[in-house]
Amino acid sequence: MGYTGITSKILTQKKKFQKLIVFNLLEACQCGICHEFLSVPMMISCGHNYCYRCLKNWFMTNVNKELNCPNCRESVVNEPCLNLMIEQTLASLFEVLKARKKKMFKEEKERADLDELLRERFDDSFYHKNDKNQGTLFDGIFKNSAVAIADADDDGIPRCSNCHWELEPEDMEDENICPHCHARIRNNASSLGNPNSINLNGRPTMMGNRDDYSDGEYDQIVDEIRNYNPSDVDSSGESDSSESVGYGHEDREEEDENKEEHDSDLDSFVVDDDEEEGAGDSVNGAIHLAANQGPVNLSSEEDKDSDFYEHHDSDGFVSGDSLGESDNEAPVIQKRPVILDDEDDDDEDVVSVNQRSKRQRRQLVLSDDE
Amino acid sequence: MASLPKRIIKETERLVTDPVPGITAEPHDDNLRYFQVTIEGPAGSPYEEGLFQLELYLPDDYPMEAPKVRFLTKIYHPNIDRLGRICLDILKTNWSPALQIRTVLLSVQALLASPNPNDPLANDVAEDWIKNEQGAKQTAREWTQRYAKK
């Protein structure tokens, strides 16, 4: 494997310096709650990561409090999402440990500890997958709660996003719940200095169900959200491009039905294979690709299908070399969702182009919504 | 007793191998969730030269729930009452599972260095502190000499 630039510099440094780097990287992969290696790392919008199980436990204690990040205390308005990069990095790390178990762990006790840790990590990933399938991620807190929103046109009064009741600071002292609809308020109403203090990542968000809105209003809002394009750069005018963003909310119900199809993106991280190098490479690939995230143009997905098969071997791994080659090509961006693909897909020899692109669209939704 | 969570074992180990200056914490032999704690009074405060005994207990839900901390040594402080209970936000509403034994004890030590009479637990002490700060600090020094002598 050819290393260049900073990577090659680091790899030719003294052992001591390399150790320091490894130590820092390993420290960064620890959960601030359980102090273990992150297991199903979930990222909050502030950027801090915790194990899915730890974060869920934290959200579920103090039921009537606002949700906040254990580390920086920023309000958790949006549902945390899976941090694929850390997940894959640690998956390949544990693959190495597993493969070198006999050499690295001389004592029986150490091996037993490693086995237990691996078992726990497997359980955690199953636990997360199960919650996701059931549609009960984080015990459904993000579906069943509301956010305090202050609208500048409304004198900046904080209101419940669910029922629009005014949230008076004195009502919120003991319990962070809406006095009217009793929804748990995820952020802190009294700290709403201005409407921008809720971080919705610049994207319009929709709370509640169709029933909460008057006739036509819901559809109108959904339309607005759907047509919203944060970059607004993609002006190629394809009708599909507007659909590629903001899918999530309307498709939610449909998504539940299709969960089984695409829930298993975790499967692909459980590397059951000796190809450590391949796994490592796909991680690098993911880093590279993540940096290139942009509006994904689904309409051109079809062209890339042939690529997909070229670059994937029968086990569903992205071969390191082919990825490296294609790194410089712009179309790599389009392949981002493909890497998340579950292994099942590769078993299907004949997949019609239409089905394929449809499936990938759903996957996009998932990775967005998670 | 249910097995001890790994996090508690790790924290305990680190408290021994990498202790916080001016603070000791040792788990009880019979109950590894119960710690005997000593905190040195911060230099420059009325508690200087004092060594304060505390007890710290990690509840079953720790780290989702804050540790219970209490002064065993008598202390004259607006945020600590006669029973040794401490008024500190991170031990109550502002607890976070990212905090740990060492950070909690550091916060308690910081509370000794900067009492907050505007959010009192011991009302009489706080009143004294606001009305006559020099006198209150003198009393705190005397109590330190009397009860917390090393």
Contacts between the chains, C-beta under 8 A, distances in Angstrom:
chain1	res1	chain2	res2	distance
A	32	B	97	7.5
A	32	B	98	4.3
A	33	B	7	8.0
A	33	B	63	6.2
A	33	B	97	4.5
A	33	B	98	6.6
A	34	B	5	7.9
A	34	B	6	7.4
A	34	B	7	5.4
A	34	B	63	8.0
A	35	B	6	7.5
A	35	B	7	4.8
A	35	B	10	5.4
A	35	B	11	7.6
A	36	B	6	6.7
A	36	B	7	7.7
A	54	B	97	7.2
A	57	B	64	5.6
A	58	B	64	6.2
A	58	B	97	5.5
A	61	B	61	6.9
A	61	B	64	4.4
A	61	B	65	6.9
A	65	B	93	7.9
A	68	B	96	7.8
A	70	B	96	4.4
A	70	B	97	4.9
A	70	B	98	3.8
A	71	B	96	7.4
A	71	B	98	4.7
A	73	B	94	8.0
A	73	B	96	6.9
